[in-house]
Amino acid sequence: MSAELFTLLDEIEKEKGISKDVIIDALNTAFISAYKKNYGAVSDINVNIDEKTGKISVFARKTVVEEVTDRECQISVEDAREINPNYEVGDIVEREVTPSSFGRIAAQTARNVILQRIREAEREKMFDQFSDRTNDIMTAMVRKIEKRNIMLELEETESVLMPNEQVKTDRYKVGERYKVFVIEVANSVKGLHLVVSRSHPGLVRRLFELEVPEIKQGIIEIKGLTREPGSRSKIAVLSTSPNVDPVGTCIGPKGMRVQAIIDELRGEKIDIIKYSDDPAEYVSQALSPAKVTSIRVDEESKTCYAVVPEDQLSLAIGKEGQNARLAARLTGWKIDLKAE
């Protein structure tokens, strides 16, 4: 070991923001462990690091007692006073036991400790950078495809799009970019861990918040959202201003806003409906694109009995019952459909 170590620690403190004292404490602990591992278990030892010379000294510590019962950690009064006549019972005697070969072991230990501390600091810095990204969306590039797992690059980190978070209709290709929804940000021993999704309903919500400024401004509220990934989503919106049409605003001029979202979702259909506190009106809107001619609400069973033109019954139900199913999920009401 040399005095250059402390110059290095000063540089690490400036560049990485890791306290020199924290590293020195870690080095002390590591040196004690290395000594015990290589030179036998000593119950109580202390390590001193000279900041000027870089010299490392190891001291065995023993307690002064009248009668020795454990030679590893005790020393008699008589033996202690041969070292220093002022020792009394209960004092701690330190004797240097630094092996001649300990410098090489200490140097390797110091290297490992410093590298570990740098990795930990970088993990913590990365976690702080991404910790507030939960429930947000990020742009990811497909780096590699391994069986059913999609390896992604996201800004300064990486993640894996697991099969259960993928959309079946997406055709992932290396080099292509996708928006993903961040479900969780965790800091593990292996590093920063991001759980991301393409199938989560939150992806649709955040895309609307990005494309429609009025949502961020609070002029339009998203009151409900349900989704069958890759196929269809239904979103209920409400305007807080009588001068703003919530549906038209979300669709945008010539449908540009909603089309941008559909493109990002690779063609997934989106029904934007106007929210209402009136269950009959809300369910009627939710069954869009079908037109409801009449509806009866049963509060007790929380069921809406809706009647549609005969030629629109299949439209109201949807392919494999999808339209009616999504409308029921969105509104929270059971829906009983009948033709005129």
PyMOL commands that set and color helices and strands:
alter all, ss='L'
color gray80, all
select helices_A, chain A and resi 4-16+20-39+77-83+102-133+163-165+201-211+213-216+246-251+253-264+279-286+310-317+319-331
alter helices_A, ss='H'
color red, helices_A
select strands_A, chain A and resi 45-49+56-65+74-76+92-96+137-146+149-154+157-161+177-188+191-197+220-228+232-239+269-274+294-298+303-308+334-339
alter strands_A, ss='S'
color yellow, strands_A
deselect
rebuild
show_as cartoon
